[in-house]
């Protein structure tokens, strides 16, 4: 069955990989991005090449009006909404908590917590069925001491939201789940000042390597699909055993 999926932060990494797998399923995809329009356009082109349909729309998830407009355009363009991948997120450079500025922490929390909650709220308001998948992180379990405790805390908030929102929306036929990626080889590490982090640390995982964005996307696609029809309130670790 054809589905319409809205993905925040879909111009790169896990968001893009998920969009491409949606395209391979023949689904329609709303590709949200914050800054890189060229990368978003490439995602759209590749979704269409894979067999789906797509459009790209810029919008900062911290901006309530921009998020509302994204949802409105998705429904207007594709005639409905079956799934939302709450993926947009940022990380700041490696730091201890004692060295973190308020500006840094505010930036992380506003995007990763407030932004994620705004997206979840709009999904709850507008969806009549389907699936919401929150992209958390194994950092929520591990704490990321000496690196990104603020990022880890923001993802812990997303885990809690997943539990609560799943209970609120289950009676309406809307499932809410999360994936927790571990050390995944994406550009987010470079944005945090450690471009080699996943490859450098991946060998220490039980599975012995860093993961790929597509491996996380496969879990997301399953949670979006009807094959996961009795799964809600779950958090799926995609972390190589870490």
HURAJO-V739286 format. One record per residue. N is the residue number from 0. RES is the residue in three letters. PSI is psi in whole degrees, 0 to 359 (none if undefined). Layout:
BEGIN
N;RES;PSI + N;RES;PSI
END
This chain:
BEGIN
0;UNK;135 + 1;UNK;138 + 2;UNK;157 + 3;UNK;124 + 4;UNK;131 + 5;UNK;128 + 6;UNK;120 + 7;UNK;147 + 8;UNK;47 + 9;UNK;11 + 10;UNK;350 + 11;UNK;172 + 12;UNK;224 + 13;UNK;322 + 14;UNK;314 + 15;UNK;315 + 16;UNK;321 + 17;UNK;317 + 18;UNK;318 + 19;UNK;322 + 20;UNK;326 + 21;UNK;316 + 22;UNK;319 + 23;UNK;335 + 24;UNK;354 + 25;UNK;17 + 26;UNK;162 + 27;UNK;142 + 28;UNK;130 + 29;UNK;115 + 30;UNK;103 + 31;UNK;145 + 32;UNK;159 + 33;UNK;317 + 34;UNK;318 + 35;UNK;87 + 36;UNK;325 + 37;UNK;318 + 38;UNK;321 + 39;UNK;320 + 40;UNK;323 + 41;UNK;319 + 42;UNK;314 + 43;UNK;313 + 44;UNK;319 + 45;UNK;327 + 46;UNK;315 + 47;UNK;320 + 48;UNK;327 + 49;UNK;346 + 50;UNK;2 + 51;UNK;193 + 52;UNK;156 + 53;UNK;157 + 54;UNK;160 + 55;UNK;144 + 56;UNK;127 + 57;UNK;146 + 58;UNK;130 + 59;UNK;128 + 60;UNK;345 + 61;UNK;345 + 62;UNK;107 + 63;UNK;315 + 64;UNK;321 + 65;UNK;320 + 66;UNK;317 + 67;UNK;318 + 68;UNK;323 + 69;UNK;314 + 70;UNK;318 + 71;UNK;315 + 72;UNK;322 + 73;UNK;312 + 74;UNK;319 + 75;UNK;321 + 76;UNK;316 + 77;UNK;354 + 78;UNK;8 + 79;UNK;186 + 80;UNK;121 + 81;UNK;340 + 82;UNK;150 + 83;UNK;130 + 84;UNK;109 + 85;UNK;82 + 86;UNK;334 + 87;UNK;133 + 88;UNK;160 + 89;UNK;162 + 90;UNK;149 + 91;UNK;168 + 92;UNK;154 + 93;UNK;132 + 94;UNK;152 + 95;UNK;161 + 96;UNK;320 + 97;UNK;334 + 98;UNK;357 + 99;UNK;136 + 100;UNK;158 + 101;UNK;323 + 102;UNK;317 + 103;UNK;309 + 104;UNK;319 + 105;UNK;319 + 106;UNK;316 + 107;UNK;313 + 108;UNK;323 + 109;UNK;321 + 110;UNK;308 + 111;UNK;334 + 112;UNK;296 + 113;UNK;313 + 114;UNK;316 + 115;UNK;322 + 116;UNK;322 + 117;UNK;315 + 118;UNK;315 + 119;UNK;320 + 120;UNK;314 + 121;UNK;322 + 122;UNK;316 + 123;UNK;326 + 124;UNK;327 + 125;UNK;335 + 126;UNK;145 + 127;UNK;355 + 128;UNK;175 + 129;UNK;213 + 130;UNK;137 + 131;UNK;130 + 132;UNK;118 + 133;UNK;133 + 134;UNK;102 + 135;UNK;218 + 136;UNK;149 + 137;UNK;340 + 138;UNK;331 + 139;UNK;330 + 140;UNK;325 + 141;UNK;336 + 142;UNK;335 + 143;UNK;44 + 144;UNK;136 + 145;UNK;0 + 146;UNK;290 + 147;UNK;55 + 148;UNK;328 + 149;UNK;317 + 150;UNK;315 + 151;UNK;317 + 152;UNK;324 + 153;UNK;325 + 154;UNK;331 + 155;UNK;322 + 156;UNK;323 + 157;UNK;322 + 158;UNK;316 + 159;UNK;318 + 160;UNK;322 + 161;UNK;314 + 162;UNK;309 + 163;UNK;315 + 164;UNK;327 + 165;UNK;322 + 166;UNK;325 + 167;UNK;321 + 168;UNK;346 + 169;UNK;319 + 170;UNK;342 + 171;UNK;3 + 172;UNK;21 + 173;UNK;121 + 174;UNK;143 + 175;UNK;120 + 176;UNK;174 + 177;UNK;154 + 178;UNK;145 + 179;UNK;93 + 180;UNK;150 + 181;UNK;231 + 182;UNK;96 + 183;UNK;134 + 184;UNK;88 + 185;UNK;175 + 186;UNK;348 + 187;UNK;330 + 188;UNK;323 + 189;UNK;322 + 190;UNK;338 + 191;UNK;10 + 192;UNK;8 + 193;UNK;73 + 194;UNK;335 + 195;UNK;9 + 196;UNK;313 + 197;UNK;314 + 198;UNK;324 + 199;UNK;320 + 200;UNK;344 + 201;UNK;327 + 202;UNK;341 + 203;UNK;354 + 204;UNK;156 + 205;UNK;327 + 206;UNK;347 + 207;UNK;12 + 208;UNK;166 + 209;UNK;155 + 210;UNK;174 + 211;UNK;158 + 212;UNK;323 + 213;UNK;326 + 214;UNK;324 + 215;UNK;318 + 216;UNK;326 + 217;UNK;320 + 218;UNK;321 + 219;UNK;315 + 220;UNK;319 + 221;UNK;316 + 222;UNK;329 + 223;UNK;334 + 224;UNK;166 + 225;UNK;347 + 226;UNK;339 + 227;UNK;33 + 228;UNK;341 + 229;UNK;21 + 230;UNK;116 + 231;UNK;150 + 232;UNK;13 + 233;UNK;153 + 234;UNK;118 + 235;UNK;116 + 236;UNK;127 + 237;UNK;76 + 238;UNK;12 + 239;UNK;24 + 240;UNK;359 + 241;UNK;none
END
